[in-house]
Amino acid sequence: MAENGVKNGKGSDDIDESLYSRQLYVLGHDAMRRMQNSKVLISGLGGLGVEIAKNVVLGGVKALTLHDTENTSWADLSSQFFLREADIGKNRAEVTHPRLSELNSYVPVNAYTGALTDKYVSQFQVVVLTNSSLDDQIRIGEVCHSNDVAFIVADTRGLFGQIFCDFGKAFNVIDTNGEQPISNMISAIAKDENAVVTCMDETRHGYESGDYVTFSEIQGMTELNGCEPRKIEVLGPYTFSIGDTSGFSDYVRGGTVIQVKMPKTISFKSIKESLAAPEFVMTDFAKWEQPGQLHVGFQALHEYQKKNGSLPKPRCKGDADAFVALAKEVNSSSAAKLDELDEKYMRELSYSAMGNICAMQAVIGGISAQEVMKACSGKFNPIQQWLYFDALECLPENADEVLTEESCKPRNSRYDSQIAVFGEEFQKTLGNLKYFLVGAGAIGCEMLKNWAMIGLGCGDGNVWVTDMDIIEKSNLNRQFLFRSWDVQKHKSATAANAAKAMNPSFNITHQENRVGPDTENIYNDDFFESLSGVANALDNVDARMYMDRRCVYYRKPLLESGTLGTKGNIQVVIPHLTESYSSSQDPPEKSIPICTLKNFPNAIEHTLQWARDQFEGVFTQPMEAALQYISDPKFMERTLKQPGTQPLETLDALKKALVDHRPNDFEGCVKAARVSFQENFSNQIRQLLFNFPPDQTTSSGAPFWSGPKRCPHNIEFDVSNALHLDYVVSYANLRAEMYGIPQVRDRSAIADIVSKIVLPVFTPKSGVKIDVTDAEADARRNDGSLDESSLETVKKSLPDKMSLKGTRFVPIEFEKDDDTNFHMDFIVACSNLRAENYGIAPADRHQSKLIAGKIIPAIATTTAMVVGFVTLELFKLVQQHKKLEKYKNGFVNLALPFFGFSEPIEAPKNKYYDTEFSLWDRFEIEGDITLQEFIDYFQEKQKLEITMLSQGVCMLYSFFMAPAKRKERLGMTMTEVVTKVSKKKIPPHVKALVFELCCNDTDGEDVEVPYVNYKFAS
């Protein structure tokens, strides 16, 4: 027995938030600490074992041991991305160990090549078996079950996958779904034996029957405040019952109900017991019979291999016959016997069994790695207990005719394990594909790994990848092609080089361009027309929609995906078949009303948004305005055209930035910070309470300060209060940066300065208008009369532009990830002081960064799985399937776990006369013709009368146009009309224009028609 030593483990119990930041938002600190106390063993270092190991190392366990007794073969190279051709014949664990160790310096990785004895196995918290025999699974599974060691089996056989989980007799789940606890404001609570709670009707409460809740801030029925969690029964979208309150005080008003996450204990059967009485997790509800069939099928594969010394040969009908007969025997002797064994399905399992498909291993490996993390952390609901999955839709529709034993036999090629499933011709087709990958982040890295492994673009084809971003330390936790020494390098180049190292035949071109109108001279007609397809690996909707429009225009398939923590989605867009990505969108995020932010916050999200607005309004916008004032000759003209009172507000803010509040030294910055504290957290609150005293009532007699309106209190500055000083220190240093004044980071020095500042006593004023609703605020802002004399006074008080030349003004752009720049220091202090004003529970720095920084939680397991699913859809595109039911759009949540797949939505059809068309159709016109000829073409050939014609935002022709103008344009060529109306030359790279038409049919009725693709240049 030989075990390699650890060379890379730091052994720290601390959580490196700069590395694990995105994952922490998924798991939380407590679950991460449990992860970091768990030792994991993974046996079997083929493609699946390495996929699991990669995600577990990125996840941050205490230590990982890799076990394998086999040596590397050619078959491994189709999916084992840490192996190289020079490694063939070497032990898989020993070769993998040093390369896997590079992923995370906090996780010690060991290589072990000895026997898995009972004693050795029982020292781990989690044991994972891949590529193992059923006898070993049962033996080791029983040892794990009796020693309270979590046990996972994962396996892939071609286009089929299997996972089994046993986390012991009493596994404790601390949080089943990972969602933030729901809270709602209360409008009523009945005093009854089965009391009904009614929530404010602004939004649905979102609870489910069986949830537990507690209460706070209730006036009247105070017995519920801080009570033990109560189980609820949902009665409606705004009501639920909580049991007996008949002995409590009468409810008066107010209060918040808060969901309580209750731990859940799950009992697992051992693998031996579970084989006879299996529980299944459904991965595809369209394949209801699949789990039972594969449960028998995988057992039959073990028996076949035990009996014959190998798995059935690819597409070998003789081996398949023998396998089906054996599967029938296994089924007949099984305690979980099926009424009918699907022989055709079993044959496909036999044909595929020797295959190793990288995409399948990414799917099963991502899911399995998440189960490892669940076992370590107690976070999220585990698989109970068997999960089966197949992707037979990836095969050609006439697979029995196209695929033969000859076409699928080994070639001593790195792709032999893929050829075993799809045949040699499919492999050649993959090699000749030309794909464009937009983004080289988490999804992009996984995509490049998969593409390199499957051989995409490794023949006469090519892959282009573009990404403008630079690698940061926080990327390393999920963007696995990057290493610590790659920080500050370009993502696209680094990812391309790493993927090329995995497969030297991978033809890849890396670029650092943003995709958009500005780069259409690069990603032009020739570029897109040469492509086989596009894959998005983007992190924003606007870029996704832009690429979607380009793919629709050039009629190229688009592979779209995204992740959010443990959730992932997959969409495939197929020319002439499906709707586009932009055809349906999620509803926009609900915005926070301005008056809620300004005067009536009731949640930490409100105070954090207010703090962000303060940051922009104090440290960014004034300096941007100052720079525009100095450099833009039309700044004043543009400002004076703003509606209502906005010109005065804009120029008054500029005057304060350039004259009134401009500091001369750091002491001036500290004074500005102290004044800001007084204004925001004391004076404004005192004025608000002067306008609306705590006992204020509405016109109907109801308390004004009730429901979502929390009655505030002012805060008096205390230099010994750390939060108060945090605000002053961060504000003063940011203000110094704005004006190019040297910063001072000594808190005691700043405390000394601020303690000597004396401010005038504030007295609330009568006649100050405070808006209660956004409608009031909008009306006053836009309809208010502009005080011309005040405006003129402010204009005259602005300094001469020439006097400001050379002055340093620095607009500060918010950057959440630099802990030394005071940005998050200000946000946290500002938000929590505002929260204290209104009696809202504060948020720590971690939570504040998530909300204020609008961070998208991310974890490597979800990314690996989602990209695996995307690659399976790529296979279907290569097979040129024409039936929608062959493709799968999906939504997955690994926390639950939940898998939902559906057919893509067919592209909606429109019709004019007898012609049907969809978003994929257009009129095609070639050659530069006159506008008159263009109109005549549609009149004569299409029986359509053009009433209006536009290109982009330019109206080129309309029935209501002045006759002289219309007559002038009719004789021009279309390109001349476009140039004249737009007043811009057509760029040299543009070979075609898009025209939008409004038309009447022969009956004079308006009809919807496709756009025109006008190709004027070859």
C-alpha positions, -999 to +999 in steps of 0.1 A: +000+000+000+015+033-011+000+068-003+015+100-017+023+127+008+004+160+009+023+190-006-003+216-011-026+218+019-026+248+041-048+232+067-065+264+077-099+264+095-106+299+083-128+304+052-110+324+025-139+346+014-119+360-015-118+325-030-151+310-018-172+342-020-197+330-046-200+295-030-206+310+004-237+327-009-250+292-018-239+272+013-233+298+041-205+299+066-217+270+088-221+246+060-188+256+046-171+249+079-186+214+080-173+209+045-138+219+057-140+192+084-148+163+060-124+139+044-136+123+012-124+092-007-131+089-045-124+055-061-121+053-098-103+080-117-118+078-151-137+108-166-166+105-141-143+101-110-122+131-120-153+152-127-166+145-092-131+151-077-127+184-095-159+198-081-153+185-046-118+201-045-132+234-057-159+230-031-133+230-003-134+198+017-108+191+044-089+165+024-095+143-007-080+109-014-079+096-049-080+058-053-074+037-084-056+005-091-059+007-129-035+022-154-044+048-180-056+036-215-065+053-247-102+050-238-096+073-208-086+103-230-121+108-243-133+121-209-105+122-183-094+157-188-064+156-165-047+129-185-023+134-214-012+109-241+022+106-224+004+092-193-009+061-210+002+030-190+006+049-157-016+046-126-046+069-130-047+081-094-009+089-093-011+108-126-042+127-117-030+137-082-006+166-090-029+182-116-059+180-094-039+194-065-033+227-084-071+235-082-073+245-046-043+250-023-066+247+008-075+211+000-048+184+005-050+157-022-036+122-017-032+094-042-038+058-029-033+026-049-038+000-023-068-022-014-100-006+000-101-025+032-129-021+057-106-003+081-092+020+054-127+030+042-142+037+076-118+066+083-136+089+058-167+110+061-177+103+025-168+074+002-176+076-036-172+046-059-171+050-097-163+023-122-167-004-095-182-039-094-216-045-077-198-069-053-175-041-042-204-016-039-223-040-016-193-048+005-181-013+009-216+000+012-223-022+042-191-011+059-201+026+054-236+020+065-225+004+098-199+030+104-220+061+097-199+070+066-218+086+037-217+063+007-222+073-030-221+052-061-218+070-095-216+053-129-220+062-166-223+037-194-224+056-227-256+076-227-268+061-194-261+073-159-266+061-123-263+075-088-269+059-055-268+076-021-267+062+015-260+089+041-267+066+071-296+056+094-302+092+107-288+119+085-296+155+096-304+180+069-301+216+083-317+233+053-336+214+027-337+240-001-313+268+007-338+296+000-338+327+021-364+325+049-396+343+038-409+371+059-441+391+056-459+419+073-491+411+092-524+429+089-545+407+112-543+377+136-575+361+148-580+351+184-592+316+179-586+279+184-573+277+148-562+313+144-559+328+109-531+351+101-536+376+073-506+392+056-504+426+039-519+421+004-490+438-014-475+404-023-484+367-018-469+353+013-452+324-004-455+298+023-465+261+019-485+240+043-461+223+068-438+253+070-428+267+104-430+303+114-423+327+143-432+363+149-418+397+159-429+432+166-466+424+171-485+449+191-512+434+213-508+396+209-472+398+222-472+362+232-464+353+196-433+375+196-402+352+195-425+322+200-414+286+194-418+278+156-454+271+148-465+248+120-488+264+095-515+254+071-519+276+040-555+288+035-549+313+006-523+335-010-525+360+019-537+338+048-526+308+068-536+292+102-512+288+131-532+269+157-546+280+190-543+317+201-576+318+221-557+323+254-536+352+241-541+389+243-560+407+215-541+416+184-538+453+179-516+459+149-483+454+131-458+426+133-438+404+110-440+367+104-407+349+096-403+315+082-381+292+103-359+266+086-364+233+106-339+205+105-350+173+089-337+138+097-336+112+069-331+075+073-313+057+044-313+020+035-279+004+027-273-004-009-280-041-003-314-033+012-321-006-014-314-028-044-344-049-034-366-020-024-354+010-044-366+046-042-361+067-073-356+104-080-372+112-114-349+130-138-374+132-167-411+129-162-416+119-199-397+087-191-417+074-162-406+038-167-369+046-171-357+043-135-371+008-130-357-005-163-322+009-156-322-004-121-324-039-136-302-030-165-272-018-144-274-049-123-274-070-154-243-051-167-225-061-135-235-097-139-225-097-176-190-083-168-186-107-139-195-136-162-177-126-194-148-105-181-158-075-201-188-053-210-209-060-241-191-048-273-204-017-290-233-024-314-226-061-312-259-079-317-247-112-303-235-096-271-268-076-269-288-108-272-268-124-244-272-093-223-310-091-228-313-128-218-292-121-187-313-089-179-344-111-180-328-135-155-319-106-132-354-092-133-371-125-127-350-131-095-353-095-083-374-085-053-382-054-073-393-073-104-407-054-133-439-066-150-423-061-184-386-056-193-382-033-223-359-054-245-352-026-270-341-003-242-319-030-228-303-035-262-294+002-263-278-001-229-258-030-241-247-012-273-237+019-253-221+002-222-184+005-232-188+042-240-174+070-219-191+103-229-177+134-214-210+152-214-227+124-195-200+124-170-203+161-165-240+157-158-236+127-134-204+140-120-219+175-112-249+159-095-227+134-076-203+161-064-232+181-050-243+150-031-208+147-016-211+183-005-246+176+010-231+147+029-203+169+042-223+200+051-259+188+058-271+215+034-298+206+009-320+176+004-301+144-007-310+120-034-332+093-020-318+069-030-314+061-067-311+084-097-310+072-133-307+092-164-304+086-201-298+107-232-308+083-260-321+113-280-285+120-289-284+090-311-293+093-348-330+087-356-321+056-377-294+044-352-299+007-360-292+014-397-264+040-393-245+025-364-228-009-369-203-029-350-177-020-376-184+018-374-182+017-336-152-005-331-120+009-314-094+028-336-067+032-310-079+068-310-084+092-280-121+093-291-126+055-290-150+057-260-171+082-279-169+064-312-182+033-294-215+052-289-218+074-320-196+058-347-166+071-366-185+094-390-201+113-362-166+119-348-154+133-381-184+156-382-176+169-347-140+176-358-151+198-387-176+220-368-170+257-363-184+271-331-184+305-314-183+305-276-192+339-261-177+341-226-148+322-209-161+323-173-175+294-153-198+281-181-172+289-207-144+270-190-166+239-186-177+242-223-142+244-236-132+213-215-161+193-229-155+205-265-118+196-262-127+161-249-153+153-275-131+166-303-152+195-315-132+216-340-103+191-338-103+183-375-109+210-402-131+229-378-123+256-352-136+272-320-136+310-314-139+322-278-141+358-267-141+374-233-130+408-222-125+399-185-094+395-164-091+365-140-097+374-104-091+352-073-128+347-067-130+331-102-108+302-091-135+286-071-156+276-101-137+285-133-115+255-132-093+261-162-076+289-142-049+285-115-037+309-088-008+320-110-032+330-137-048+358-117-048+391-137-044+373-170-070+374-198-097+347-193-101+338-230-063+332-237-058+313-204-089+291-209-080+285-246-044+274-237-057+251-208-082+234-231-055+230-258-033+213-233-061+188-227-063+179-264-035+192-286-056+188-317-081+214-304-082+242-329-091+273-309-088+311-314-091+333-284-101+370-285-108+398-260-137+415-277-171+425-264-199+412-286-222+441-297-228+466-324-192+480-319-176+447-330-198+438-359-169+447-382-151+417-366-181+394-361-195+402-395-214+384-423-185+362-433-177+352-397-213+342-388-220+325-421-190+303-416-202+290-382-219+258-374-234+273-342-230+295-312-229+289-275-235+316-249-216+316-217-227+351-206-237+366-173-262+393-184-294+393-203-286+422-227-256+404-242-277+371-244-304+389-263-279+405-287-264+372-295-298+357-299-307+383-325-275+376-344-282+339-344-318+344-356-305+367-384-278+343-396-300+313-388-275+296-366-284+273-337-278+288-302-270+269-270-281+290-241-276+282-204-273+299-170-269+291-133-280+307-100-265+288-070-279+253-072-303+262-100-296+259-137-314+263-169-307+250-205-323+263-237-316+252-273-326+276-301-329+258-335-334+276-368-368+272-384-379+250-355-380+268-321-387+302-307-357+323-299-342+331-265-358+366-267-392+352-275-400+348-238-384+364-208-386+363-170-407+392-156-385+421-145-374+424-110-398+443-088-383+477-081-385+494-047-407+525-047-387+557-043-407+569-013-401+536+005-364+541+000-364+577+009-387+578+039-403+545+047-379+515+045-390+483+062-364+457+051-326+455+050-329+454+011-343+489+012-315+503+034-289+486+013-303+501-019-305+535-002-269+531+007-260+523-029-279+554-041-260+575-015-228+561-028-236+570-064-251+604-054-222+615-033-191+599-047-198+592-084-224+615-100-211+649-087-176+642-102-191+629-135-211+662-137-180+682-128-160+666-156-188+671-181-191+707-170-154+713-177-151+693-210-186+693-226-195+726-243-232+715-245-235+705-208-254+737-198-276+736-228-286+700-222-292+705-184-315+735-190-337+714-212-345+690-183-382+691-172-396+706-141-372+716-113-345+693-125-322+720-140-320+738-106-314+705-088-286+694-112-268+728-111-272+732-073-256+698-068-228+708-091-223+741-072-220+721-039-194+698-055-173+725-070-178+754-045-197+749-013-186+714-002-153+712-019-127+703+008-092+718+009-076+690+031-085+657+048-099+675+078-124+691+054-133+656+043-139+644+079-161+674+085-181+666+054-185+630+068-197+643+102-222+667+085-235+638+063-240+616+093-260+643+111-281+651+081-289+615+071-294+598+105-306+626+128-319+657+111-339+641+083-355+617+107-364+645+131-380+664+103-399+633+092-412+628+127-421+666+129-442+662+097-456+628+108-455+624+146-455+588+161-492+592+169-502+605+135-534+591+120-546+590+084-578+606+071-597+573+079-584+574+115-559+545+111-524+550+125-501+565+099-471+545+112-484+510+106-481+482+081-451+488+059-444+522+075-420+517+105-418+546+129-382+558+130-360+573+156-330+596+151-294+587+161-270+610+179-234+607+168-210+589+193-174+587+184-169+557+206-195+537+186-176+516+160-204+518+135-206+556+137-168+558+132-169+533+103-192+557+085-170+587+091-138+569+082-151+554+049-170+586+039-140+609+046-115+586+027-138+583-003-144+621-004-106+626-003-102+603-032-128+623-052-108+654-049-073+639-051-065+646-014-042+621+004-062+596+024-058+589+061-064+554+073-056+559+110-090+555+128-077+571+160-065+602+141-099+605+124-117+600+157-096+628+172-105+651+143-143+643+143-146+646+181-137+683+179-163+692+153-193+711+166-224+713+145-253+738+148-284+725+166-311+714+141-347+726+144-374+710+123-391+735+100-428+740+091-438+739+055-414+712+045-431+689+020-424+652+024-439+629-003-457+598+010-462+582-025-441+581-057-470+597-075-467+628-053-430+629-058-432+626-096-459+652-098-439+677-077-406+670-095-419+673-131-447+698-127-431+721-102-425+756-114-388+764-120-375+793-099-357+812-127-340+837-103-326+809-081-315+791-113-297+822-125-280+828-091-267+792-091-254+795-127-235+827-118-220+811-087-204+782-107-166+787-112-152+795-145-144+764-165-109+775-173-101+779-136-109+742-132-086+729-160-061+705-146-080+700-114-083+664-104-119+652-101-123+614-096-158+598-101-156+567-079-171+536-095-185+511-070-163+480-067-175+454-042-146+430-043-117+452-031-117+452+007-092+480+009-111+507-011-137+517+016-166+510-008-182+482+011-172+498+044-194+528+035-222+506+022-223+484+053-221+514+078-246+535+058-271+507+055-269+495+091-272+530+105-303+535+083-316+501+095-310+513+131-331+544+124-361+522+115-356+493+138-346+469+110-322+440+118-287+449+104-268+428+078-232+416+081-207+425+055-211+392+036-249+396+033-245+433+025-221+425-003-245+399-018-274+423-019-258+456-026-233+441-051-261+422-068-239+391-067-250+360-085-244+330-062-225+303-080-211+268-073-190+245-095-213+215-093-242+233-110-220+247-137-206+213-146-240+196-147-256+224-168-228+224-194-230+186-196-267+190-205-258+217-230-233+194-247-259+167-250-281+192-269-251+199-291-249+162-300-285+164-311-278+194-333-250+175-349-274+146-356-296+172-373-328+161-356-359+177-370-383+166-344-389+190-314-394+161-290-358+150-295-345+183-278-348+193-242-350+226-225-345+222-188-346+237-153-327+219-126-323+226-088-297+204-072-307+215-037-341+197-038-331+178-061-355+186-090-351+180-127-376+194-151-373+189-189-396+199-217-397+202-254-386+236-267-414+258-277-421+258-315-415+291-332-449+309-335-463+312-370-479+342-387-496+343-421-503+366-450-524+353-478-515+315-479-479+320-468-469+310-433-438+325-417-420+327-384-392+348-369-368+326-390-382+337-423-376+369-443-378+383-478-345+380-496-335+407-522-301+408-538-285+437-557-289+475-552-322+485-567-341+518-566-368+525-540-393+525-568-382+491-580-383+478-544-419+490-540-428+476-574-413+442-566-436+438-536-466+451-555-461+428-584-445+396-569-460+396-534-493+414-540-484+437-511-486+475-511-459+491-490-473+518-468-442+524-446-406+514-449-379+518-423-344+508-415-334+508-379-348+541-365-349+558-400-382+562-418-373+558-455-407+559-471-444+564-460-477+570-476-480+603-456-446+617-467-445+650-487-449+642-524-417+661-534-396+642-508-413+609-518-406+616-555-370+624-548-363+592-530-381+569-554-354+573-580-325+567-555-310+532-549-319+518-515-284+523-502-285+560-513-318+565-494-304+549-463-273+571-465-293+602-470-319+597-443-295+584-416-268+609-426-242+582-421-222+562-445-228+524-446-197+508-430-175+488-454-181+455-436-219+457-440-231+437-470-268+436-462-294+458-446-326+449-428-358+467-438-391+466-419-423+469-438-459+479-432-481+466-459-516+464-471-530+433-489-552+435-521-583+443-499-565+473-483-561+455-450-530+459-429-510+426-428-480+415-409-451+403-430-415+393-425-387+418-427-365+422-458-329+410-459-315+433-485-281+420-497-266+448-518-229+437-518-213+404-525 
